[in-house]
Amino acid sequence: MVTPAINTIVKMLESLPEAAQENVAEHLRAYLAELQADQKWEHFFARTQYKLKDAALQARRQIADGKSKPMDFDQL
């Protein structure tokens, strides 16, 4: 489905010289690839958010129960 916004952009692009159109198209390709990668990451993160929350709750329980000790970064 082509929206009015897309039609406006196409008309604006058509008014540019061909070299400028290619330049804009390349920038749009890069932007869209980044946008798709961001959406993929957000989808993945949303699917695993509950695991992170569960791990944090478990860590808090272990701290409260005295089953944990401070991290000694020198021993890593």
Phi, psi and omega in degrees: 000125179265123181272165176302325180296319179294317177302319179297316180295318179299316179298321178295318180295321181297336180279352181269156173297158185302320180298320178292323177299316179298319179298314179296318180299319179295319177297319179295320178301314180297316180297316181294323177296318178294319179298316179295320178296318178298318180295321178297316179297315180298320178296314179298314181298318180297324180290335184253001183303320182296327179294319178296318179296317178298319179296320179295318178296320178296318178298318179297320178296317180295321177296313181297326181275001180073022182264016180225163177223157180300147180289130174258097185293340178289340181269001180285000000 
